[in-house]
Amino acid sequence: MHIFSKLFSAFGPQHWWPIKGEYKPRKLSEQDRLEICIGAILTQNTSWKNVEKALDNLHENKLIDLKNLANIKEQKLAELIRCSGYYRQKAKKLKIFAQHVLKFGSLKIFFEQKNLRDNLLSIWGIGPETADSIILYSAEKPVFVIDAYTKRIMSRFGVCKSDVDYHELQGYFHERLPENHKLFNECHALFVELAKRNCKKVPDCSSCPIKKSCQKQI
């Protein structure tokens, strides 16, 4: 919480997840929640700028819609998201995701499943980070997302090794933070911002707001 407070004071609220390119607080609509799910899949192995371009294409073609996404031809979908990289695989993943959720009737009903995480992980192409991003940012349930940025920052703090197991590091956060999805959301977003500004592969520690606490084990 001390680290969180320092980062929040330095960077302010991040308003993650961005919807239609905007970072601002909002009450999520069903379409917003679906856009987050799609973005969580598209962002695998690519930059967010590429994802935003792909999302714009999907909006223009009315594909931020479960039925339309499930029914579009995979090749056409792949072309629309080409800019996101690995576009053929991601087109397949998006269609399988949409078809799976439609079995429940709606995203809202799907998110009400008690075994939501296991259900997500059973879908082809969805691993722990993608599943937890969907659960935290779209379903708005408390689970801490672990990504490469988080591993990098925490390894430099001496908490773990850079190749730490996903669930081991996730447990570290779950044990030390109050179980609150808004807190988990903001904390993860602040870590992302820190990684972009300071805690890069080659770190720039000069303006880092938490450098006094860092062991910088590179």
C-alpha positions, 0 to 999 in steps of 0.5 A, spaced: 500 500 500 505 504 501 508 503 494 501 504 491 500 510 495 507 513 492 505 511 485 498 514 485 501 521 488 506 521 482 501 519 476 494 520 479 488 515 477 489 512 470 482 510 469 483 503 466 481 500 461 481 505 456 474 505 452 474 507 445 481 510 446 478 514 452 481 513 459 476 516 464 471 513 469 465 510 467 459 505 468 460 500 463 455 498 458 455 491 455 458 493 449 464 496 453 465 490 457 465 486 450 470 491 447 475 490 454 474 482 452 476 483 445 482 488 447 484 483 452 485 478 447 488 482 441 493 485 446 497 479 446 504 480 444 503 486 441 502 494 443 496 497 445 497 502 439 496 496 434 490 494 438 486 501 438 487 501 430 484 494 430 478 496 435 477 502 431 476 497 425 471 492 429 467 498 431 466 501 424 464 494 422 459 493 428 463 487 430 463 489 438 457 485 438 457 477 440 453 475 435 456 479 429 463 477 432 461 469 432 458 469 425 463 473 421 467 469 416 474 468 420 478 470 414 474 477 413 475 478 421 483 476 420 484 482 415 480 487 420 485 486 425 491 485 421 494 490 425 494 487 431 499 481 429 498 474 429 491 476 426 489 469 424 490 466 430 487 472 434 481 472 429 480 464 431 480 466 438 475 472 438 470 467 434 471 462 439 470 466 445 464 469 442 461 463 440 462 460 447 459 466 451 453 466 446 452 459 449 450 463 456 446 468 452 449 474 454 456 477 457 452 479 463 450 471 465 457 469 463 460 473 468 455 471 473 458 464 473 461 461 479 467 458 476 468 464 471 476 463 471 476 456 470 471 457 464 475 462 461 481 458 461 477 452 458 477 457 452 482 456 446 487 462 446 486 464 453 491 464 458 491 466 465 493 474 464 488 474 459 483 471 463 484 475 469 484 482 465 477 480 463 475 478 470 478 485 473 477 490 467 470 487 464 467 483 469 470 488 475 471 482 480 478 482 484 483 478 481 490 481 480 493 481 473 500 479 473 504 481 466 511 482 464 511 489 467 509 487 474 514 481 474 520 486 472 518 491 477 517 486 483 524 482 481 527 489 481 524 490 488 527 483 490 520 480 491 521 475 486 525 472 480 524 475 473 521 468 471 517 468 477 511 463 476 504 467 475 500 465 480 506 465 485 506 473 484 499 473 484 498 470 491 503 475 493 499 481 491 492 478 494 495 477 501 498 484 501 492 488 498 485 489 500 480 485 496 477 490 492 477 490 484 478 498 484 484 498 488 487 492 483 485 495 477 488 502 479 494 498 482 496 494 476 495 500 471 500 504 475 505 499 475 504 499 467 505 507 467 511 506 471 514 501 467 513 505 461 516 511 464 521 509 468 522 501 469 523 500 462 528 494 460 534 499 461 531 503 467 531 510 468 531 511 475 532 518 476 525 520 476 522 514 479 517 515 485 519 509 488 526 508 487 528 509 494 524 502 496 527 499 490 533 494 490 534 494 482 536 487 481 537 487 474 
